[in-house]
Amino acid sequence: MIHDIKGLQSNTLRNLTTTNHETEGTRAKTSDAGGKENASSSNPVHDVSITDTASKLRELEAKVASQPVVDTQRVENIKQAIADGSFRVNANRTAEKMAEFENLLASKVGDK
């Protein structure tokens, strides 16, 4: 779920939406027979709009959430390769990936 849209926390958005619906309900209840609003409906109306980018992010998030966390076919292939002795570790690639990870970790720790 998207937690931050243009600097607003999701609770804030939920509260604004609730306030907007309550205000509309209050406005309907406080109207007199002539259709005029009574002075007692002083709750402000808040309009919340979600940008196109936020909508796209929400769609992408849903797609990612629907994908399996583990590629079970790949895991089975590796298990089989280990079992039959055909699995080989590429030491150079493993070392490169470890170095990349260490560099990434160092850069993130340095940011704080």
C-alpha positions as a LaTeX table, in Angstrom:
\begin{tabular}{lrrr}
\hline
Residue & $x$ (\AA) & $y$ (\AA) & $z$ (\AA) \\
\hline
Met1 & 0.00 & 0.00 & 0.00 \\
Ile2 & 1.25 & 3.48 & $-0.74$ \\
His3 & 2.03 & 5.18 & 2.57 \\
Asp4 & 3.02 & 8.63 & 1.42 \\
Ile5 & 1.26 & 10.65 & $-1.27$ \\
Lys6 & 2.65 & 14.14 & $-1.73$ \\
Gly7 & 3.80 & 14.25 & 1.88 \\
Leu8 & 0.55 & 13.06 & 3.49 \\
Gln9 & 0.51 & 9.97 & 5.66 \\
Ser10 & $-2.16$ & 7.37 & 4.84 \\
Asn11 & $-3.91$ & 8.03 & 8.19 \\
Thr12 & $-4.17$ & 11.70 & 7.26 \\
Leu13 & $-5.72$ & 10.80 & 3.91 \\
Arg14 & $-8.15$ & 8.43 & 5.60 \\
Asn15 & $-9.12$ & 11.15 & 8.12 \\
Leu16 & $-9.61$ & 13.71 & 5.36 \\
Thr17 & $-11.85$ & 11.32 & 3.43 \\
Thr18 & $-13.86$ & 10.54 & 6.57 \\
Thr19 & $-14.18$ & 14.25 & 7.38 \\
Asn20 & $-15.33$ & 14.96 & 3.83 \\
His21 & $-18.03$ & 12.26 & 3.99 \\
Glu22 & $-19.17$ & 13.43 & 7.42 \\
Thr23 & $-19.34$ & 17.03 & 6.21 \\
Glu24 & $-21.48$ & 16.04 & 3.24 \\
Gly25 & $-23.81$ & 14.07 & 5.54 \\
Thr26 & $-23.98$ & 16.98 & 7.99 \\
Arg27 & $-24.74$ & 19.37 & 5.15 \\
Ala28 & $-27.62$ & 17.20 & 3.95 \\
Lys29 & $-29.06$ & 16.92 & 7.49 \\
Thr30 & $-28.76$ & 20.63 & 8.31 \\
Ser31 & $-30.47$ & 21.93 & 5.18 \\
Asp32 & $-33.84$ & 23.49 & 5.80 \\
Ala33 & $-36.89$ & 23.04 & 3.60 \\
Gly34 & $-35.73$ & 25.83 & 1.29 \\
Gly35 & $-32.51$ & 24.03 & 0.55 \\
Lys36 & $-30.38$ & 26.56 & 2.42 \\
Glu37 & $-27.68$ & 25.42 & 4.82 \\
Asn38 & $-27.93$ & 26.27 & 8.48 \\
Ala39 & $-25.02$ & 28.13 & 10.07 \\
Ser40 & $-24.30$ & 25.06 & 12.24 \\
Ser41 & $-22.53$ & 23.23 & 9.38 \\
Ser42 & $-19.14$ & 24.87 & 9.82 \\
Asn43 & $-17.04$ & 21.78 & 9.03 \\
Pro44 & $-14.69$ & 22.54 & 6.12 \\
Val45 & $-14.83$ & 20.39 & 3.01 \\
His46 & $-11.53$ & 18.73 & 2.11 \\
Asp47 & $-10.96$ & 17.52 & $-1.42$ \\
Val48 & $-8.33$ & 14.84 & $-1.83$ \\
Ser49 & $-7.10$ & 13.88 & $-5.25$ \\
Ile50 & $-4.64$ & 11.15 & $-6.11$ \\
Thr51 & $-2.20$ & 11.92 & $-8.87$ \\
Asp52 & $-1.89$ & 9.75 & $-11.95$ \\
Thr53 & 1.57 & 8.69 & $-10.78$ \\
Ala54 & 0.20 & 7.56 & $-7.41$ \\
Ser55 & $-2.50$ & 5.55 & $-9.18$ \\
Lys56 & 0.11 & 3.88 & $-11.38$ \\
Leu57 & 2.27 & 3.12 & $-8.34$ \\
Arg58 & $-0.72$ & 1.52 & $-6.63$ \\
Glu59 & $-1.33$ & $-0.67$ & $-9.71$ \\
Leu60 & 2.34 & $-1.68$ & $-9.87$ \\
Glu61 & 2.36 & $-2.46$ & $-6.18$ \\
Ala62 & $-0.64$ & $-4.75$ & $-6.64$ \\
Lys63 & 1.10 & $-6.53$ & $-9.53$ \\
Val64 & 4.28 & $-7.03$ & $-7.51$ \\
Ala65 & 2.29 & $-8.27$ & $-4.51$ \\
Ser66 & 0.58 & $-10.88$ & $-6.70$ \\
Gln67 & 3.92 & $-12.31$ & $-7.87$ \\
Pro68 & 5.36 & $-15.27$ & $-5.95$ \\
Val69 & 8.18 & $-14.39$ & $-3.57$ \\
Val70 & 10.25 & $-17.41$ & $-4.65$ \\
Asp71 & 10.75 & $-18.81$ & $-8.14$ \\
Thr72 & 9.90 & $-22.39$ & $-7.21$ \\
Gln73 & 10.94 & $-23.78$ & $-10.59$ \\
Arg74 & 14.42 & $-22.29$ & $-10.26$ \\
Val75 & 14.73 & $-23.64$ & $-6.71$ \\
Glu76 & 13.77 & $-27.12$ & $-7.90$ \\
Asn77 & 16.30 & $-26.92$ & $-10.75$ \\
Ile78 & 19.08 & $-25.95$ & $-8.32$ \\
Lys79 & 18.08 & $-28.71$ & $-5.88$ \\
Gln80 & 18.21 & $-31.22$ & $-8.70$ \\
Ala81 & 21.60 & $-29.94$ & $-9.89$ \\
Ile82 & 22.99 & $-30.22$ & $-6.36$ \\
Ala83 & 21.55 & $-33.71$ & $-5.95$ \\
Asp84 & 23.04 & $-35.02$ & $-9.20$ \\
Gly85 & 26.37 & $-33.21$ & $-8.72$ \\
Ser86 & 26.08 & $-30.90$ & $-11.73$ \\
Phe87 & 25.75 & $-27.67$ & $-9.72$ \\
Arg88 & 28.87 & $-25.54$ & $-10.00$ \\
Val89 & 29.61 & $-22.37$ & $-8.06$ \\
Asn90 & 31.16 & $-19.55$ & $-10.07$ \\
Ala91 & 33.62 & $-18.23$ & $-7.50$ \\
Asn92 & 34.40 & $-15.04$ & $-9.46$ \\
Arg93 & 30.73 & $-14.11$ & $-9.85$ \\
Thr94 & 30.07 & $-14.86$ & $-6.18$ \\
Ala95 & 33.01 & $-12.65$ & $-5.13$ \\
Glu96 & 31.83 & $-9.82$ & $-7.42$ \\
Lys97 & 28.31 & $-9.96$ & $-6.00$ \\
Met98 & 29.64 & $-9.97$ & $-2.43$ \\
Ala99 & 31.80 & $-6.92$ & $-3.21$ \\
Glu100 & 28.80 & $-5.13$ & $-4.78$ \\
Phe101 & 26.74 & $-5.88$ & $-1.70$ \\
Glu102 & 29.47 & $-4.62$ & 0.63 \\
Asn103 & 29.81 & $-1.39$ & $-1.39$ \\
Leu104 & 26.06 & $-0.87$ & $-1.36$ \\
Leu105 & 25.89 & $-1.53$ & 2.37 \\
Ala106 & 28.79 & 0.84 & 3.04 \\
Ser107 & 27.14 & 3.60 & 0.99 \\
Lys108 & 23.84 & 3.22 & 2.87 \\
Val109 & 25.51 & 3.20 & 6.28 \\
Gly110 & 27.48 & 6.30 & 5.28 \\
Asp111 & 24.23 & 8.14 & 4.40 \\
Lys112 & 22.95 & 8.10 & 7.99 \\
\hline
\end{tabular}
